[in-house]
């Protein structure tokens, strides 16, 4: 019994700390009542709450890879990765009626997902590799890529002159087919372009 007592105390302490952590911060999965159907300011919501990705359940920490979906009923869902947003929307029956927004670094704001340009070799929380940019030039000059990190490219002149950038419909197709950096064979193909 003496050997079990420390373990029992640790388990009780762990349960107490877990319950305390859950009660002191509110997790936000969805915000209702977005009648304007515009993207919500995440920084204001995050002040005392945790925003959780609606697809993978991870906390949305980085704005530069985040996305939002507004449903026809005015519910706003948050995502930590553009790939998560695409997968989540495809699973729902209202997928053709939603408005999708992606964060772009050029203006530090959310824009319509169909108006953005994308790269597929970016450094993202889940690893899909999809990062949005407001302009095609922003996507071409992106420095948030795995190619830079893994192959040591330091500036645009050293990069491949015909770097691939994509529109939303193309990226959506790649993510739904599983042709992202999460797939080992596709990772080699994407990074060796």
N, CA, C and O atoms as a DFTB+ gen file, in Angstrom:
772 C
 N C O
     1  1       0.826      -1.198       0.000
     2  2       0.000       0.000       0.000
     3  2       0.866       1.257       0.000
     4  3       0.504       2.262      -0.611
     5  1       2.019       1.202       0.689
     6  2       2.888       2.365       0.763
     7  2       3.442       2.726      -0.622
     8  3       3.685       3.901      -0.900
     9  1       3.641       1.735      -1.484
    10  2       4.149       1.987      -2.825
    11  2       3.088       2.629      -3.721
    12  3       3.423       3.386      -4.632
    13  1       1.854       2.341      -3.475
    14  2       0.769       2.869      -4.305
    15  2       0.366       4.292      -3.924
    16  3      -0.170       5.027      -4.753
    17  1       0.619       4.679      -2.688
    18  2       0.197       5.981      -2.204
    19  2       0.769       7.147      -3.025
    20  3       0.006       8.046      -3.377
    21  1       2.065       7.181      -3.347
    22  2       2.578       8.300      -4.162
    23  2       1.921       8.363      -5.548
    24  3       1.623       9.451      -6.041
    25  1       1.699       7.219      -6.168
    26  2       1.065       7.196      -7.483
    27  2      -0.377       7.669      -7.409
    28  3      -0.853       8.390      -8.287
    29  1      -1.063       7.259      -6.359
    30  2      -2.438       7.683      -6.164
    31  2      -2.513       9.198      -5.956
    32  3      -3.404       9.857      -6.491
    33  1      -1.581       9.743      -5.184
    34  2      -1.535      11.199      -4.978
    35  2      -1.227      11.937      -6.280
    36  3      -1.812      12.988      -6.543
    37  1      -0.327      11.407      -7.090
    38  2      -0.019      12.018      -8.389
    39  2      -1.227      12.009      -9.318
    40  3      -1.471      12.988     -10.023
    41  1      -1.969      10.936      -9.326
    42  2      -3.166      10.841     -10.167
    43  2      -4.201      11.864      -9.715
    44  3      -4.795      12.555     -10.543
    45  1      -4.416      11.964      -8.415
    46  2      -5.381      12.937      -7.885
    47  2      -4.937      14.359      -8.208
    48  3      -5.756      15.184      -8.614
    49  1      -3.655      14.655      -8.034
    50  2      -3.130      15.977      -8.363
    51  2      -3.293      16.276      -9.858
    52  3      -3.668      17.386     -10.237
    53  1      -3.012      15.289     -10.691
    54  2      -3.165      15.460     -12.139
    55  2      -4.602      15.761     -12.524
    56  3      -4.849      16.640     -13.350
    57  1      -5.548      15.049     -11.943
    58  2      -6.974      15.289     -12.223
    59  2      -7.367      16.687     -11.769
    60  3      -8.094      17.387     -12.474
    61  1      -6.891      17.096     -10.600
    62  2      -7.202      18.434     -10.100
    63  2      -6.651      19.502     -11.036
    64  3      -7.365      20.442     -11.383
    65  1      -5.389      19.373     -11.451
    66  2      -4.779      20.371     -12.340
    67  2      -5.471      20.418     -13.701
    68  3      -5.661      21.498     -14.260
    69  1      -5.846      19.267     -14.232
    70  2      -6.551      19.219     -15.511
    71  2      -7.889      19.941     -15.416
    72  3      -8.224      20.750     -16.282
    73  1      -8.657      19.652     -14.366
    74  2      -9.957      20.311     -14.179
    75  2      -9.801      21.804     -13.948
    76  3     -10.615      22.594     -14.426
    77  1      -8.764      22.200     -13.220
    78  2      -8.515      23.618     -12.982
    79  2      -8.176      24.336     -14.286
    80  3      -8.662      25.438     -14.538
    81  1      -7.344      23.710     -15.108
    82  2      -6.961      24.317     -16.389
    83  2      -8.168      24.447     -17.304
    84  3      -8.290      25.441     -18.021
    85  1      -9.052      23.477     -17.295
    86  2     -10.240      23.533     -18.136
    87  2     -11.214      24.605     -17.677
    88  3     -11.905      25.207     -18.499
    89  1     -11.277      24.849     -16.381
    90  2     -12.243      25.814     -15.864
    91  2     -11.739      27.255     -15.941
    92  3     -12.548      28.183     -15.937
    93  1     -10.423      27.464     -16.010
    94  2      -9.892      28.831     -16.008
    95  2      -9.822      29.444     -17.397
    96  3      -9.749      30.667     -17.515
    97  1      -9.841      28.657     -18.430
    98  2      -9.816      29.226     -19.775
    99  2     -10.920      28.607     -20.613
   100  3     -11.196      27.410     -20.532
   101  1     -11.528      29.434     -21.400
   102  2     -12.631      28.979     -22.230
   103  2     -12.114      28.611     -23.606
   104  3     -11.364      29.374     -24.216
   105  1     -12.510      27.444     -24.099
   106  2     -12.146      27.021     -25.442
   107  2     -13.241      27.441     -26.417
   108  3     -14.423      27.185     -26.187
   109  1     -12.839      28.084     -27.503
   110  2     -13.781      28.546     -28.514
   111  2     -13.625      27.675     -29.761
   112  3     -12.557      27.641     -30.373
   113  1     -14.678      26.985     -30.126
   114  2     -14.693      26.185     -31.345
   115  2     -15.489      26.895     -32.442
   116  3     -15.211      26.747     -33.632
   117  1     -16.480      27.664     -32.011
   118  2     -17.392      28.290     -32.952
   119  2     -17.977      29.547     -32.300
   120  3     -18.268      29.570     -31.104
   121  1     -18.140      30.585     -33.115
   122  2     -18.794      31.802     -32.639
   123  2     -20.085      31.955     -33.436
   124  3     -20.069      31.967     -34.667
   125  1     -21.199      32.070     -32.725
   126  2     -22.500      32.180     -33.392
   127  2     -22.894      33.653     -33.525
   128  3     -22.390      34.513     -32.803
   129  1     -23.790      33.920     -34.449
   130  2     -24.339      35.260     -34.590
   131  2     -23.553      36.183     -35.503
   132  3     -23.678      37.402     -35.388
   133  1     -22.760      35.650     -36.390
   134  2     -22.011      36.476     -37.341
   135  2     -22.925      36.791     -38.525
   136  3     -22.807      36.188     -39.592
   137  1     -23.839      37.744     -38.321
   138  2     -24.831      38.063     -39.350
   139  2     -24.226      38.787     -40.548
   140  3     -24.779      38.735     -41.647
   141  1     -23.098      39.461     -40.347
   142  2     -22.433      40.141     -41.467
   143  2     -21.708      39.157     -42.376
   144  3     -21.375      39.481     -43.516
   145  1     -21.464      37.943     -41.858
   146  2     -20.755      36.891     -42.593
   147  2     -19.387      37.360     -43.074
   148  3     -18.999      37.141     -44.222
   149  1     -18.668      38.012     -42.160
   150  2     -17.308      38.481     -42.419
   151  2     -16.368      37.781     -41.443
   152  3     -16.813      37.281     -40.410
   153  1     -15.069      37.739     -41.759
   154  2     -14.137      37.110     -40.814
   155  2     -14.062      37.890     -39.507
   156  3     -14.149      39.118     -39.493
   157  1     -13.901      37.161     -38.422
   158  2     -13.832      37.775     -37.100
   159  2     -12.380      38.043     -36.707
   160  3     -11.479      37.317     -37.126
   161  1     -12.151      39.088     -35.901
   162  2     -10.778      39.383     -35.445
   163  2     -10.333      38.397     -34.360
   164  3     -10.774      38.488     -33.215
   165  1      -9.485      37.486     -34.717
   166  2      -9.045      36.435     -33.791
   167  2      -8.288      37.009     -32.606
   168  3      -8.442      36.518     -31.488
   169  1      -7.480      38.028     -32.818
   170  2      -6.676      38.590     -31.733
   171  2      -7.552      39.099     -30.586
   172  3      -7.185      38.965     -29.419
   173  1      -8.705      39.680     -30.915
   174  2      -9.607      40.162     -29.862
   175  2     -10.261      39.008     -29.121
   176  3     -10.465      39.079     -27.909
   177  1     -10.587      37.950     -29.841
   178  2     -11.228      36.786     -29.223
   179  2     -10.234      36.038     -28.346
   180  3     -10.608      35.506     -27.301
   181  1      -8.956      35.991     -28.764
   182  2      -7.934      35.207     -28.072
   183  2      -7.454      35.802     -26.755
   184  3      -6.710      35.138     -26.034
   185  1      -7.843      37.006     -26.417
   186  2      -7.287      37.669     -25.230
   187  2      -7.369      36.805     -23.975
   188  3      -6.384      36.682     -23.247
   189  1      -8.509      36.217     -23.717
   190  2      -8.645      35.398     -22.515
   191  2      -9.242      34.018     -22.805
   192  3      -9.708      33.326     -21.900
   193  1      -9.218      33.636     -24.078
   194  2      -9.801      32.354     -24.471
   195  2      -8.863      31.633     -25.422
   196  3      -7.968      32.242     -26.008
   197  1      -9.070      30.346     -25.569
   198  2      -8.305      29.551     -26.532
   199  2      -9.199      29.253     -27.725
   200  3     -10.318      28.765     -27.568
   201  1      -8.700      29.550     -28.908
   202  2      -9.440      29.230     -30.130
   203  2      -8.937      27.880     -30.611
   204  3      -7.733      27.674     -30.765
   205  1      -9.862      26.966     -30.846
   206  2      -9.538      25.590     -31.200
   207  2      -9.945      25.321     -32.650
   208  3     -11.026      25.722     -33.084
   209  1      -9.069      24.637     -33.396
   210  2      -9.352      24.269     -34.782
   211  2     -10.535      23.306     -34.822
   212  3     -10.574      22.329     -34.075
   213  1     -11.486      23.587     -35.688
   214  2     -12.693      22.767     -35.775
   215  2     -12.445      21.416     -36.427
   216  3     -13.279      20.518     -36.301
   217  1     -11.325      21.244     -37.120
   218  2     -11.047      19.965     -37.772
   219  2     -10.142      19.083     -36.924
   220  3     -10.498      17.943     -36.623
   221  1      -8.978      19.591     -36.536
   222  2      -7.996      18.732     -35.854
   223  2      -8.017      18.867     -34.340
   224  3      -7.473      18.010     -33.643
   225  1      -8.635      19.929     -33.808
   226  2      -8.717      20.104     -32.365
   227  2      -7.517      20.771     -31.727
   228  3      -7.459      20.886     -30.503
   229  1      -6.546      21.219     -32.534
   230  2      -5.392      21.917     -31.975
   231  2      -5.715      23.389     -31.759
   232  3      -6.619      23.938     -32.389
   233  1      -4.969      24.016     -30.865
   234  2      -5.182      25.429     -30.603
   235  2      -4.631      26.253     -31.773
   236  3      -3.556      25.962     -32.298
   237  1      -5.381      27.282     -32.172
   238  2      -4.931      28.176     -33.237
   239  2      -3.943      29.155     -32.622
   240  3      -4.328      30.055     -31.876
   241  1      -2.656      28.971     -32.944
   242  2      -1.609      29.808     -32.366
   243  2      -1.057      30.807     -33.367
   244  3      -0.792      31.956     -33.017
   245  1      -0.883      30.377     -34.613
   246  2      -0.259      31.223     -35.622
   247  2      -1.316      31.805     -36.554
   248  3      -2.063      31.063     -37.192
   249  1      -1.378      33.120     -36.631
   250  2      -2.339      33.748     -37.523
   251  2      -1.994      33.527     -38.987
   252  3      -2.894      33.379     -39.813
   253  1      -0.701      33.502     -39.328
   254  2      -0.324      33.471     -40.736
   255  2      -0.706      32.191     -41.461
   256  3      -0.583      32.133     -42.684
   257  1      -1.160      31.178     -40.764
   258  2      -1.631      29.955     -41.415
   259  2      -3.101      29.677     -41.112
   260  3      -3.616      28.622     -41.484
   261  1      -3.774      30.593     -40.452
   262  2      -5.137      30.338     -39.998
   263  2      -6.178      30.631     -41.075
   264  3      -5.902      31.281     -42.084
   265  1      -7.379      30.127     -40.823
   266  2      -8.499      30.313     -41.746
   267  2      -9.796      30.314     -40.945
   268  3      -9.838      29.864     -39.800
   269  1     -10.850      30.829     -41.569
   270  2     -12.176      30.859     -40.951
   271  2     -13.226      30.468     -41.979
   272  3     -13.070      30.710     -43.176
   273  1     -14.298      29.859     -41.486
   274  2     -15.447      29.516     -42.328
   275  2     -16.687      30.083     -41.668
   276  3     -16.900      29.906     -40.468
   277  1     -17.514      30.772     -42.464
   278  2     -18.784      31.286     -41.967
   279  2     -19.897      30.523     -42.689
   280  3     -19.972      30.515     -43.918
   281  1     -20.759      29.882     -41.893
   282  2     -21.850      29.082     -42.456
   283  2     -23.031      29.985     -42.805
   284  3     -23.063      31.143     -42.389
   285  1     -23.999      29.471     -43.564
   286  2     -25.180      30.267     -43.904
   287  2     -25.964      30.760     -42.682
   288  3     -26.635      31.790     -42.750
   289  1     -25.879      30.025     -41.564
   290  2     -26.599      30.433     -40.357
   291  2     -25.806      31.428     -39.504
   292  3     -26.261      31.804     -38.424
   293  1     -24.635      31.857     -39.966
   294  2     -23.856      32.859     -39.254
   295  2     -22.913      32.313     -38.200
   296  3     -22.454      33.070     -37.345
   297  1     -22.608      31.022     -38.233
   298  2     -21.644      30.440     -37.305
   299  2     -20.251      30.544     -37.919
   300  3     -20.065      30.220     -39.092
   301  1     -19.277      30.991     -37.138
   302  2     -17.903      31.120     -37.607
   303  2     -17.054      30.033     -36.960
   304  3     -17.009      29.913     -35.736
   305  1     -16.382      29.244     -37.794
   306  2     -15.495      28.180     -37.338
   307  2     -14.059      28.586     -37.654
   308  3     -13.804      29.263     -38.650
   309  1     -13.127      28.174     -36.807
   310  2     -11.730      28.572     -36.920
   311  2     -10.853      27.366     -37.236
   312  3     -11.170      26.238     -36.857
   313  1      -9.734      27.619     -37.942
   314  2      -8.825      26.553     -38.352
   315  2      -7.387      27.029     -38.228
   316  3      -7.086      28.192     -38.498
   317  1      -6.500      26.130     -37.821
   318  2      -5.092      26.479     -37.682
   319  2      -4.307      26.250     -38.962
   320  3      -3.152      26.665     -39.062
   321  1      -4.915      25.598     -39.937
   322  2      -4.238      25.251     -41.178
   323  2      -5.269      25.324     -42.309
   324  3      -6.413      24.906     -42.127
   325  1      -4.880      25.842     -43.458
   326  2      -5.794      25.929     -44.602
   327  2      -6.252      24.529     -45.007
   328  3      -7.401      24.347     -45.409
   329  1      -5.363      23.543     -44.903
   330  2      -5.732      22.164     -45.216
   331  2      -6.834      21.641     -44.308
   332  3      -7.713      20.910     -44.763
   333  1      -6.799      22.002     -43.039
   334  2      -7.864      21.615     -42.101
   335  2      -9.198      22.204     -42.543
   336  3     -10.226      21.527     -42.508
   337  1      -9.176      23.470     -42.959
   338  2     -10.412      24.127     -43.402
   339  2     -10.996      23.402     -44.618
   340  3     -12.197      23.136     -44.666
   341  1     -10.161      23.089     -45.582
   342  2     -10.637      22.439     -46.803
   343  2     -11.246      21.081     -46.475
   344  3     -12.326      20.756     -46.970
   345  1     -10.578      20.289     -45.655
   346  2     -11.106      18.969     -45.286
   347  2     -12.424      19.085     -44.523
   348  3     -13.365      18.339     -44.791
   349  1     -12.492      20.026     -43.565
   350  2     -13.684      20.186     -42.740
   351  2     -14.883      20.606     -43.593
   352  3     -15.979      20.067     -43.436
   353  1     -14.674      21.554     -44.483
   354  2     -15.770      22.029     -45.339
   355  2     -16.268      20.896     -46.224
   356  3     -17.475      20.758     -46.426
   357  1     -15.360      20.083     -46.753
   358  2     -15.760      18.987     -47.641
   359  2     -16.610      17.939     -46.923
   360  3     -17.427      17.271     -47.557
   361  1     -16.428      17.787     -45.614
   362  2     -17.181      16.798     -44.838
   363  2     -18.611      17.235     -44.526
   364  3     -19.440      16.401     -44.163
   365  1     -18.914      18.524     -44.660
   366  2     -20.219      19.042     -44.243
   367  2     -21.185      19.177     -45.405
   368  3     -20.782      19.379     -46.551
   369  1     -22.469      19.061     -45.087
   370  2     -23.505      19.117     -46.121
   371  2     -23.672      20.514     -46.708
   372  3     -24.149      20.656     -47.833
   373  1     -23.289      21.537     -45.967
   374  2     -23.456      22.912     -46.451
   375  2     -22.207      23.434     -47.161
   376  3     -22.004      24.645     -47.244
   377  1     -21.371      22.532     -47.674
   378  2     -20.065      22.920     -48.216
   379  2     -20.134      23.906     -49.378
   380  3     -19.175      24.646     -49.601
   381  1     -21.220      23.940     -50.115
   382  2     -21.331      24.858     -51.252
   383  2     -21.878      26.225     -50.858
   384  3     -21.895      27.143     -51.678
   385  1     -22.324      26.372     -49.616
   386  2     -22.956      27.621     -49.180
   387  2     -22.128      28.412     -48.172
   388  3     -22.586      29.445     -47.684
   389  1     -20.933      27.956     -47.852
   390  2     -20.123      28.632     -46.843
   391  2     -19.240      29.703     -47.473
   392  3     -18.980      29.699     -48.677
   393  1     -18.792      30.612     -46.626
   394  2     -17.805      31.599     -47.045
   395  2     -16.506      31.259     -46.323
   396  3     -16.484      31.106     -45.102
   397  1     -15.425      31.143     -47.090
   398  2     -14.130      30.755     -46.530
   399  2     -13.174      31.934     -46.610
   400  3     -13.101      32.630     -47.622
   401  1     -12.440      32.144     -45.518
   402  2     -11.476      33.240     -45.443
   403  2     -10.127      32.694     -44.993
   404  3     -10.057      31.819     -44.130
   405  1      -9.063      33.217     -45.583
   406  2      -7.708      32.817     -45.211
   407  2      -6.919      34.052     -44.811
   408  3      -7.151      35.144     -45.330
   409  1      -5.987      33.874     -43.888
   410  2      -5.148      34.972     -43.435
   411  2      -4.011      35.166     -44.423
   412  3      -3.361      34.203     -44.829
   413  1      -3.771      36.426     -44.811
   414  2      -2.666      36.736     -45.721
   415  2      -1.717      37.715     -45.038
   416  3      -2.165      38.673     -44.409
   417  1      -0.404      37.482     -45.158
   418  2       0.561      38.319     -44.440
   419  2       0.726      39.733     -45.005
   420  3       1.138      40.638     -44.278
   421  1       0.413      39.935     -46.273
   422  2       0.637      41.256     -46.865
   423  2      -0.143      42.357     -46.154
   424  3       0.383      43.451     -45.946
   425  1      -1.374      42.084     -45.784
   426  2      -2.183      43.092     -45.092
   427  2      -2.500      42.691     -43.653
   428  3      -3.187      43.424     -42.942
   429  1      -2.006      41.539     -43.224
   430  2      -2.303      40.990     -41.899
   431  2      -3.807      40.974     -41.649
   432  3      -4.295      41.439     -40.619
   433  1      -4.522      40.425     -42.625
   434  2      -5.980      40.368     -42.537
   435  2      -6.484      39.100     -43.231
   436  3      -5.719      38.371     -43.863
   437  1      -7.766      38.862     -43.098
   438  2      -8.396      37.731     -43.766
   439  2      -9.022      38.210     -45.068
   440  3      -9.633      39.277     -45.127
   441  1      -8.857      37.400     -46.111
   442  2      -9.509      37.693     -47.379
   443  2     -10.258      36.440     -47.833
   444  3     -10.047      35.356     -47.289
   445  1     -11.117      36.588     -48.811
   446  2     -11.852      35.456     -49.361
   447  2     -10.852      34.427     -49.892
   448  3      -9.882      34.789     -50.557
   449  1     -11.087      33.169     -49.604
   450  2     -10.153      32.111     -49.994
   451  2      -9.965      32.039     -51.504
   452  3      -8.894      31.656     -51.975
   453  1     -10.988      32.402     -52.267
   454  2     -10.892      32.341     -53.727
   455  2     -10.090      33.499     -54.314
   456  3      -9.692      33.442     -55.477
   457  1      -9.848      34.541     -53.534
   458  2      -9.075      35.695     -54.008
   459  2      -7.583      35.567     -53.709
   460  3      -6.793      36.394     -54.163
   461  1      -7.192      34.561     -52.966
   462  2      -5.798      34.411     -52.532
   463  2      -5.009      33.533     -53.505
   464  3      -5.569      32.799     -54.319
   465  1      -3.677      33.644     -53.385
   466  2      -2.735      32.783     -54.097
   467  2      -2.067      31.899     -53.056
   468  3      -1.915      32.306     -51.904
   469  1      -1.664      30.689     -53.451
   470  2      -1.178      29.719     -52.482
   471  2       0.150      29.092     -52.911
   472  3       0.458      28.970     -54.096
   473  1       0.916      28.704     -51.899
   474  2       2.069      27.845     -52.115
   475  2       1.768      26.518     -51.430
   476  3       0.917      26.460     -50.543
   477  1       2.453      25.458     -51.831
   478  2       2.204      24.132     -51.250
   479  2       3.368      23.611     -50.435
   480  3       3.311      22.490     -49.929
   481  1       4.429      24.402     -50.296
   482  2       5.582      23.911     -49.535
   483  2       5.855      24.766     -48.305
   484  3       7.004      24.946     -47.900
   485  1       4.790      25.286     -47.721
   486  2       4.927      26.152     -46.550
   487  2       5.075      25.377     -45.251
   488  3       4.826      24.173     -45.184
   489  1       5.486      26.100     -44.229
   490  2       5.614      25.526     -42.890
   491  2       4.314      25.828     -42.153
   492  3       4.051      26.974     -41.788
   493  1       3.505      24.795     -41.935
   494  2       2.188      24.961     -41.319
   495  2       2.067      24.059     -40.091
   496  3       2.814      23.088     -39.966
   497  1       1.131      24.366     -39.179
   498  2       1.015      23.594     -37.930
   499  2       0.754      22.098     -38.135
   500  3       1.372      21.271     -37.464
   501  1      -0.134      21.746     -39.034
   502  2      -0.463      20.340     -39.239
   503  2       0.477      19.711     -40.250
   504  3       0.774      18.520     -40.165
   505  1       0.947      20.498     -41.203
   506  2       1.895      19.986     -42.180
   507  2       1.359      19.843     -43.580
   508  3       2.025      19.264     -44.438
   509  1       0.156      20.364     -43.837
   510  2      -0.358      20.304     -45.208
   511  2       0.533      21.099     -46.158
   512  3       0.670      20.740     -47.327
   513  1       1.135      22.169     -45.665
   514  2       2.050      22.964     -46.470
   515  2       1.403      24.097     -47.227
   516  3       2.094      24.813     -47.952
   517  1       0.104      24.292     -47.090
   518  2      -0.622      25.304     -47.857
   519  2      -0.645      26.621     -47.080
   520  3      -1.160      26.688     -45.964
   521  1      -0.076      27.670     -47.691
   522  2      -0.098      29.009     -47.103
   523  2      -0.656      29.975     -48.129
   524  3      -0.319      29.900     -49.311
   525  1      -1.514      30.887     -47.675
   526  2      -2.186      31.849     -48.555
   527  2      -1.441      33.180     -48.597
   528  3      -0.804      33.587     -47.626
   529  1      -1.537      33.848     -49.749
   530  2      -0.974      35.188     -49.953
   531  2      -1.987      36.020     -50.720
   532  3      -2.768      35.495     -51.514
   533  1      -1.965      37.306     -50.476
   534  2      -2.910      38.209     -51.113
   535  2      -2.585      38.500     -52.565
   536  3      -3.471      38.860     -53.340
   537  1      -1.314      38.346     -52.943
   538  2      -0.900      38.618     -54.319
   539  2      -0.054      37.461     -54.840
   540  3       0.526      36.698     -54.067
   541  1       0.002      37.349     -56.143
   542  2       0.832      36.298     -56.728
   543  2       2.308      36.568     -56.446
   544  3       3.081      35.630     -56.249
   545  1       2.703      37.832     -56.424
   546  2       4.100      38.172     -56.141
   547  2       4.462      37.812     -54.696
   548  3       5.579      37.371     -54.423
   549  1       3.523      38.000     -53.783
   550  2       3.762      37.603     -52.395
   551  2       4.002      36.106     -52.289
   552  3       4.875      35.664     -51.544
   553  1       3.227      35.328     -53.034
   554  2       3.403      33.876     -53.027
   555  2       4.731      33.482     -53.667
   556  3       5.408      32.571     -53.191
   557  1       5.097      34.165     -54.737
   558  2       6.364      33.850     -55.410
   559  2       7.571      34.147     -54.528
   560  3       8.573      33.434     -54.573
   561  1       7.470      35.186     -53.740
   562  2       8.607      35.591     -52.898
   563  2       8.509      35.072     -51.470
   564  3       9.228      35.532     -50.583
   565  1       7.632      34.127     -51.258
   566  2       7.426      33.583     -49.921
   567  2       8.720      33.044     -49.328
   568  3       9.493      32.360     -50.000
   569  1       8.939      33.364     -48.060
   570  2      10.101      32.809     -47.374
   571  2       9.680      31.873     -46.245
   572  3      10.499      31.505     -45.403
   573  1       8.422      31.494     -46.226
   574  2       7.918      30.578     -45.202
   575  2       7.803      29.163     -45.757
   576  3       6.831      28.461     -45.479
   577  1       8.790      28.746     -46.539
   578  2       8.681      27.456     -47.203
   579  2       9.625      26.422     -46.620
   580  3      10.663      26.755     -46.049
   581  1       9.250      25.176     -46.772
   582  2      10.113      24.077     -46.346
   583  2      11.334      23.993     -47.257
   584  3      12.409      23.588     -46.815
   585  1      11.179      24.370     -48.515
   586  2      12.320      24.338     -49.436
   587  2      13.441      25.210     -48.889
   588  3      14.607      24.815     -48.921
   589  1      13.097      26.394     -48.385
   590  2      14.100      27.288     -47.811
   591  2      14.763      26.638     -46.611
   592  3      15.987      26.649     -46.474
   593  1      13.932      26.070     -45.741
   594  2      14.440      25.510     -44.494
   595  2      15.282      24.255     -44.743
   596  3      16.354      24.111     -44.155
   597  1      14.819      23.358     -45.595
   598  2      15.486      22.078     -45.780
   599  2      16.615      22.116     -46.796
   600  3      17.543      21.311     -46.727
   601  1      16.538      23.058     -47.747
   602  2      17.557      23.087     -48.788
   603  2      18.436      24.320     -48.736
   604  3      19.349      24.450     -49.551
   605  1      18.191      25.235     -47.802
   606  2      19.081      26.356     -47.575
   607  2      18.991      27.487     -48.570
   608  3      19.954      28.238     -48.721
   609  1      17.867      27.641     -49.260
   610  2      17.728      28.784     -50.164
   611  2      17.576      30.040     -49.329
   612  3      16.795      30.052     -48.377
   613  1      18.295      31.086     -49.656
   614  2      18.273      32.295     -48.832
   615  2      17.587      33.482     -49.473
   616  3      17.108      34.368     -48.766
   617  1      17.528      33.523     -50.778
   618  2      16.850      34.649     -51.412
   619  2      16.195      34.213     -52.704
   620  3      16.401      33.094     -53.175
   621  1      15.412      35.102     -53.267
   622  2      14.607      34.760     -54.442
   623  2      15.464      34.381     -55.642
   624  3      15.065      33.516     -56.421
   625  1      16.624      35.000     -55.816
   626  2      17.465      34.733     -56.978
   627  2      17.928      33.283     -57.021
   628  3      18.090      32.714     -58.101
   629  1      18.145      32.679     -55.844
   630  2      18.604      31.293     -55.817
   631  2      17.469      30.303     -56.029
   632  3      17.712      29.147     -56.372
   633  1      16.237      30.743     -55.829
   634  2      15.110      29.844     -55.966
   635  2      14.817      29.583     -57.436
   636  3      15.247      30.322     -58.322
   637  1      14.085      28.527     -57.660
   638  2      13.668      28.194     -59.010
   639  2      12.836      29.346     -59.568
   640  3      11.889      29.783     -58.914
   641  1      13.153      29.834     -60.723
   642  2      12.474      31.000     -61.300
   643  2      11.006      30.724     -61.590
   644  3      10.192      31.647     -61.580
   645  1      10.663      29.488     -61.843
   646  2       9.257      29.179     -62.137
   647  2       8.595      28.479     -60.954
   648  3       7.976      27.428     -61.117
   649  1       8.724      29.057     -59.781
   650  2       8.113      28.512     -58.570
   651  2       6.611      28.388     -58.772
   652  3       5.981      29.277     -59.344
   653  1       6.048      27.304     -58.310
   654  2       4.633      27.047     -58.521
   655  2       3.783      27.763     -57.488
   656  3       4.018      27.649     -56.285
   657  1       2.801      28.496     -57.966
   658  2       1.784      29.087     -57.111
   659  2       0.438      28.619     -57.639
   660  3       0.308      28.255     -58.808
   661  1      -0.558      28.633     -56.767
   662  2      -1.823      27.994     -57.100
   663  2      -3.003      28.867     -56.714
   664  3      -2.904      29.731     -55.843
   665  1      -4.128      28.622     -57.385
   666  2      -5.399      29.228     -57.003
   667  2      -6.116      28.276     -56.060
   668  3      -5.705      27.126     -55.903
   669  1      -7.186      28.750     -55.433
   670  2      -7.855      27.967     -54.393
   671  2      -8.404      26.641     -54.913
   672  3      -8.263      25.618     -54.242
   673  1      -9.021      26.635     -56.081
   674  2      -9.591      25.382     -56.591
   675  2      -8.526      24.307     -56.789
   676  3      -8.787      23.125     -56.567
   677  1      -7.330      24.713     -57.205
   678  2      -6.243      23.753     -57.378
   679  2      -5.774      23.205     -56.033
   680  3      -5.590      21.998     -55.876
   681  1      -5.585      24.095     -55.073
   682  2      -5.135      23.684     -53.739
   683  2      -6.169      22.772     -53.094
   684  3      -5.817      21.775     -52.463
   685  1      -7.422      23.108     -53.251
   686  2      -8.508      22.300     -52.690
   687  2      -8.446      20.874     -53.243
   688  3      -8.576      19.904     -52.497
   689  1      -8.250      20.763     -54.531
   690  2      -8.156      19.447     -55.164
   691  2      -6.958      18.662     -54.628
   692  3      -7.081      17.472     -54.337
   693  1      -5.811      19.313     -54.498
   694  2      -4.621      18.639     -53.967
   695  2      -4.838      18.153     -52.537
   696  3      -4.463      17.030     -52.200
   697  1      -5.437      18.986     -51.702
   698  2      -5.654      18.599     -50.293
   699  2      -6.627      17.433     -50.206
   700  3      -6.388      16.484     -49.460
   701  1      -7.715      17.491     -50.954
   702  2      -8.716      16.422     -50.880
   703  2      -8.195      15.101     -51.445
   704  3      -8.652      14.033     -51.038
   705  1      -7.247      15.165     -52.373
   706  2      -6.644      13.940     -52.910
   707  2      -5.490      13.450     -52.042
   708  3      -4.951      12.370     -52.280
   709  1      -5.109      14.232     -51.042
   710  2      -4.016      13.836     -50.161
   711  2      -2.646      14.164     -50.717
   712  3      -1.647      13.622     -50.245
   713  1      -2.577      15.032     -51.703
   714  2      -1.304      15.394     -52.327
   715  2      -0.719      16.620     -51.630
   716  3      -0.632      17.706     -52.204
   717  1      -0.321      16.410     -50.377
   718  2       0.233      17.473     -49.547
   719  2       1.555      16.998     -48.959
   720  3       2.003      15.885     -49.233
   721  1       2.172      17.845     -48.155
   722  2       3.431      17.473     -47.525
   723  2       3.269      16.355     -46.490
   724  3       4.265      15.797     -46.029
   725  1       2.036      16.024     -46.123
   726  2       1.803      14.930     -45.176
   727  2       2.083      13.572     -45.811
   728  3       2.387      12.607     -45.110
   729  1       1.981      13.496     -47.128
   730  2       2.232      12.252     -47.855
   731  2       3.724      12.191     -48.208
   732  3       4.220      13.093     -48.884
   733  1       4.453      11.157     -47.770
   734  2       5.907      11.132     -47.955
   735  2       6.362      11.232     -49.417
   736  3       7.338      11.922     -49.713
   737  1       5.677      10.564     -50.311
   738  2       6.070      10.614     -51.727
   739  2       5.779      11.993     -52.308
   740  3       6.598      12.550     -53.039
   741  1       4.602      12.544     -51.979
   742  2       4.249      13.875     -52.480
   743  2       5.184      14.935     -51.903
   744  3       5.491      15.921     -52.573
   745  1       5.633      14.740     -50.676
   746  2       6.559      15.699     -50.061
   747  2       7.839      15.804     -50.887
   748  3       8.335      16.902     -51.140
   749  1       8.373      14.648     -51.308
   750  2       9.579      14.663     -52.147
   751  2       9.321      15.368     -53.466
   752  3      10.155      16.145     -53.931
   753  1       8.175      15.102     -54.070
   754  2       7.851      15.709     -55.364
   755  2       7.685      17.233     -55.210
   756  3       8.225      17.998     -56.009
   757  1       6.950      17.663     -54.197
   758  2       6.684      19.088     -53.999
   759  2       7.971      19.832     -53.665
   760  3       8.206      20.911     -54.210
   761  1       8.793      19.303     -52.807
   762  2       9.997      19.998     -52.375
   763  2      11.117      19.979     -53.400
   764  3      12.036      20.794     -53.323
   765  1      11.058      19.077     -54.344
   766  2      12.115      19.008     -55.351
   767  2      11.790      19.778     -56.628
   768  3      12.523      19.667     -57.611
   769  1      10.720      20.548     -56.635
   770  2      10.366      21.332     -57.833
   771  2      11.365      22.409     -58.052
   772  3      11.246      23.176     -59.007
